[in-house]
Amino acid sequence: MTFYWHDWAGYIGVALMLLAYLALQAHKLHGNGLVYQLMNVLGALGVMLSLLFGSFNASAFFMEVAWLLIGIYGIARSARVRKEAHEAGHKTSVW
């Protein structure tokens, strides 16, 4: 059996997503944390690559697109919340 680069991308992507979920369940990562979200986004990208360049499966591809978009949303939301908290801290400063 021959493994191509897109096969490896898919396996690594699946591994990242499963490890992220395991770490979340084991309370090693937080669901709104950057590491968790990046593992999911990169994992989804890997699976998408394997589907695009290997055997295409539309339903699996659309699920990965949704997973990717949700991860990007989570990263953007966390960044916005951190920025707002940082700005609020400076406004209440006594300097």
Steps between C-alpha positions, in 0.01 A plus 500: 500500500638839399452807717504838332553838662125563511447168681747611767331840521170326568640264763682782677186714481286227655763442770510872584123522530475187714789610724336840544175336607679258733695787659175694543332204672807443720491870601845560349366759255217753516235505227552871442880477512718579202683164500172305492359714220821483295513123533146482363560750219823333388341158534205602285737642238692172491185295452376744234826462309473123511144522366587750227805317368397144587158342497245781519203460731267799491333447837834453680644803320210725601527381859869595500420841348253557785758380755757738351261797506393430857866484605578828327197656668625374837846647444357836391255511790768417757728767353219756518419410862869525598529836326188635672624379839839658436340833400268493801801447726671810359189714540473425869868557560596778743795626293 
